[in-house]
């Protein structure tokens, strides 16, 4: 990150926004301004209107934000009757102009509004924040989901993978960016600056993030990587205060131990698959001696599943023992392996969300570990168990296709054997 550019850019954006807010003497309310923006054809005047609308929105109360979204949802919806008539005409004529009319009618006015709001400097970040409000309000007003569809369509286009920029973040990054890494870390909480330094400063530690040109100082997603001479079985060891750093050229494994999505307003837009693959490529070029690319991942719903199995005749007693902290390491590992390979939701997909993510990317279940995460969160969600997913570059695409088309879960022979253990029946299905 360029230190000499970062602060001036931020200050310029802030001052521009404050100027825009100070110069807002327009007597129209936000609804009238939006309708004017939709009717506006001039680029300069449209830019000014968009600035005023975004500044007004930022100052709205929750009640008025709800009213704003209800206006978008109802008054800027598609004209369904008109669309039906146009579709019938196109079905008869197959004429280019009739097709154009159908596509125009199928795009709600709110989609056009959002596109025009995205003109000023910093507007994309404002719209991402706006969607955070929308998602929150949708919990009690699900009808707003129609508007969220338009938000999602536009954001998917604006945050197309071709626009993403991969950057390495180290201890010398701007303090404001380091603060965001601490705030956005979603897997293993960063306790203090010393903890952050241990993750970013040593020669055997890496952190990579995706950025977007429209939000250059906001990470979208980041992954923390440990370079190691073995495949670790405990995140406690990876994050240990007293460990001896390894020279990068001595490493044989790159371990992805934390992946965090940063922008709630981009929920539903997946960056993780591409991030892992790009980091694998970059590390392979930098350190060609690396032979294994693995994760050290949480198993976030293991305890939920174990609790549902308490009354099962085959595994109920062992499940209860794991939850009560009285099980052997072998039983913890066996139940975790059984869960990862066999526990399914009612849709037939793996019950575990992290498993769905990595298996969908083409990874395979490589190993499971007991006593791997002693944190409160680790104990609460998986009784301390963790899993390694292996990204074998020669098999990733085939694994991905088999999982997507057949639901096949690829695992090592040792894990398959461990998962069978004393268990003869598949676990109950659970609703997601």
N, C-alpha and C positions, 0 to 999 in steps of 0.2 A: 504494500500500500504506500502511496506517495504522501509522506508527512507534509510536504510543503503545499500540497494541493487540497488535502482533505479538509482542513479547517476553513480556508477561504470559501470553498464550495458550499460548505454547510452554512456559513454566515451569510453568504449571498442569498441562498435560498430562504433563510429565515427573514432577512431584511426585506426581500421581495414580497414575502407573504405579509409581513407587517404593514408594508406600504399599501398593499392591495386592500388589507382590512381597514386601514385608516382612511383610504380614499373611497370607501363604500358609502356613497350618499344616495344610492338608488332607492327610491321609495317603494319599489315593488317587493312583494314577499318572495320567498324562495320558490314557491310554486310558479308564480308569474315569471320569475327569472328563468326557470327551466323551460317553460313554454316558449319564451323569447329566444332562448338558445336553440331550441329545436327549429324555430322559424328563421334563424339567422343564417345567412349565407356568407357574410364577410368574415374573413379569417381573423382580422385584428379585433373587431368588435366581439366576435365569438370567443376569442382568447380572453378578453376582459370579462365577459359575462361568466365564463367558466371559473376564473379566479374568484369572482365575487361569490358565486354559488358555493364553491368549496370552502371559502372562508366563513360564509354564513353557516354551512353545515357543521363545521367544527365547533361552533358556539351553541348549537342546539342542545336543549335538554333531551333526556331519553324519551319523554312524551312527544316532543316535536320531531325527534328522529323517527319514531314510529309513524307519525303522521306523514312524514316525508316518504317513507317506504310504502305506505299505503297509497299515497298519490301515485308513485311510480307503478305500483302493482296493479292498480285499478284503472287509472286514467291513461296510462301509457301502455296498456295491454294490446295484444293484437285484436283486430276486428274479425272475430271468428266467422261471422256470416259472410263478410266480404271475401275472406280467404276461401271459403267453400265455393262461392260463385266463381271466383277466379280459377280455382283448381278444376272445376267442371269445364270451364271454357278451354283451359289448357289441355285437358284430357281429350277434347274434341279436335282442337286445332294443331296441337304440338308445335305451335309457332314460337319463335324465339322471344318475341315481345311479350307473349302471354306467359311464357316461363319466367321472364324477368319480373312481370307484375306479381306472379305467385311468390317468388322469393322475397320481393320487397314487402309484400303483405304479411309474410310469415315472420318477418323480423319485427319484434315489438318496438314501440317508440322508445321505451326505456333503454334498449340496447343502443339506439342512435344517441340518446342523451348521454349515456356513459362514455361512448366513444368521443363525443364532443367535449365532455368534461375533462378528458385526458389530454388536453392541449397545453396547459401551463407547465412550467418547470416544477417538478415535485408532485404533479397530479397523480401519477401512478401510485405512489405511496399513499396518497390521500384515499384513493379508491380501494386499495387493499385494506386500509384501516376502516373504511366505510363498510366493507364486507364483514369485518369482525363484528361490527354493531348489528348488521343484518343477521348473521348466524346466531347471535345471542338472542335477538328478538324473535327469530323463527321458532325458538323453543316453546314460546307461548302463543305464537301467531304463525302456525305452519303454512297458512295460505301464502305467506311471503316467499315460499319456495319457488313460485313462478319467477319472481325477480331474481332469486339466486341463480336460477338456470342461466339467465342472461349475464349476470356477473361472471359465472364460471366459464361460459363460452368465451367471453372477451379475455378474461385473465389467462385462460389456456393458450389463446393466440398470442397475447402479449408476452407471456413467459414461455414461449416456444423454446424447446431445448437448444435450438440453434443459436439463441441469443445469450445463453448462459456462459459465464466466464468462471473458470476454475482458478482459484488463488490459494496459495499456501499462507496460513496464518501462523506467525511465530511470536516469541516474546517481545519482539521489537515493533509489533503492530501498534497503531495508535491506541491510546488508553480507552477512548470511546468504543473502539471495536472490541477490545479485550473485555470491557464491561458487558458488551452484548453477548459474548461467548459465555460468560458466567451466568447471565440472566437466562439465556436460551437453552443451556445444557439441560436435557430432559431425561437422561438415563442415569448418570452417576453425578450427583450434586457436587459442585465445586465449593469446597469449604471456605477457602480464603485465597489470598494472592500467592502464598507458598504452594498451595495445591495447584493453582493455575500454572505457576512457573514449572512445576514438575511435569505438567502435561505438554508444555509448549517449548521449553528451553533446552532440555537435554538433546544430544545428537541422535538418540534413538527414538525420538518422539516426533510425530508429525500431526498437523491439523490442516485439513483442506475444506474449503467452502465454495459454494456456488454463489455468484453475484449476478446481478442484472444491470445493464446500463442505465435503466430508468430509476434504479434504487442502488446506486453504486456503493453506498456505505452501510447497507443493510444485508447481512448474510441471509440467504434463503434456506440453506441447510448446510450443516457441517459434519464432518466425520473426524474422530480422533483415532490415531493409529499408533500402535506400539511396534517397533522393530525388535525382533527377538531371535535368539538362537534355538528356540524350541516353541512348541505350541502351548501357551499357558493354560492352566486349569483353574485359575483363580484371578478375579479382577482385583482382589485385595493385594496380590503380588504385583500386578501391573501398576497399581496406584501407590505402592508402598513408599514411605518416606525414605527408608534407609537403603534402597536398592542401588547397585552399582550400574551406571549407564554403560551401554554396549556401543562399541564403534559400529557405525552403520554398515561397513563392509564385512563385519562379522555376522550380520543378521542373515537368517535363512527363512524367516517367516515375517509377514506383515499382518498384524492383528488389528482388526477393526473392532474396537471395544465400546464405541459410543457413536450413535448417529442421531442427530437432533434436528427436527424441522423447526424453523425459526418464526415463520410468518403464519399466524392463525388465519389471516385473511386469504391465504393461498391453500387452505384445506381442500383436499381432494385432487390437488395437482401434484403428481408424483415426480420427485427429483432424485430419490434415493438410488434407484437402479443405475441411472447414468452416472451419478456421482461415484459410486463404488467402482464401476467399470473404468471411468476415466482415471481415478486414483490408482487402480491396479496398473493401468498402462503407464502412467507417469512413474510410479515406483519401479516398474519392470525396466524402464529405460535408465533410471538413475542408479538402481541397484540390481543388475542382471543376475546376481547370484541368488536372489530370492526364489525359493522353490514352493512356498505355501502362502496362499492368501486366505486367511480365515477370519471369522468373527469370534468374539467372546461375548455372547448375547444373553440377555435376560430371558426368562421364560415367564412372562407377566401373568398368565392366567392358570399356571399350574396349580396353585393352591385352591382356586375356584373349582377346578375340575376335581381335585382330590377330595374336596368337601362334598361334592356331588356323588362320590363313590363310596362314602362311608358305610352304606348299607349293602354294598355289593358283596355277594358271597365269596367271590374269588379274591378280591383285592381290598375289601373294606377295612380289614384289620390293619393291613400295611399302610393304607392311605391315612387312616387315623393316626398311626404311629409317626408318620412323616409330619403331619400337621401338629402333633403334640411334641415333636422334637425328640422322639424316642427311637427312631428308625436307624438301621445301619446305613452306612454310605452306599452299600451295594443295593439296598432296597430303594433308597432315594434315586439313585441313578437308573435303576430298572423301571421305576414308576415314571420318571421323567422321560426316558426313552419311549416307553409304551405310550405315554401321552402325546409326544411329538409325532409318532408314526401313526397312531390309531385313533386318537380323540378327534372327533369331527363335529362340526356344527350341524344343524338341521339341513343346511344347504349342501352338505357333503364336503365342504372345505375344511382344512385344518382349523381346529378350535383356537389355536394360539395365533394372535395377530402378527407377532414377529416372525413366526415360522411361515405364515402365509407370504410375508414380504420376501424373505430370503429364498424360500423354495420357488416362489414365482419369478425370482430373478435368475434361477438356474443353479442355485447353490445346493449342496447336499448336507445331510446331517452327519457330521464327522465324529463327534464325541460329546458326552455329557459328563458333568462334574457335580459332586456334592461339596458342600461347604465352600462354594466358589464366591459367594457374595455375602459378607457378614453384616452389611448395612441393614438398617431397619426396613427399608423398602425391599431389599433383597430377601429378607426373612419373611416379610409379610406376603410377597407375591409368589415366591417359589421355594420357600423354606431353604433359601441359600443356593439352590441349584442353578447352573448355567449351562449353555450349550455352545459348541463350536460348529459353525456352518462353514464348509469349505467351498471356495470358488476356484474350481479347476477350469482354467481357460479353455482347455481342449473339450470339455464336456458341458460347459455352461449353456450353450444354445440348445443342445439336445435335451438336457435336463429341463430347461424352461418349456420347450415344446411338449415334452411328455407330461409335465405337471399341468400345463394349460389345457391340453387335449384329453388326457386320460386321468388326471389327478394323481399321477404316480409320484411318490416321494422317494427320492434316491437317498440311500444311507449306506454307511459302511457295514460290512458283514458283522463286525463286532457289535455295532449298535442294534442291528436286527436281532442278533442272538440275545443281547441284553434285554431288548424290549419284549421278547417272548417269555423269558424267564419262567416263572411258575404260572403265568397267566395263559388261559386257554380261550377266553372269550373277549370279544371286543367291548370297549366301554360304552356306556350309554351315550346317546346323542344329546347335545345341549343346544339350546337356542342362543344365538349370538346377541 
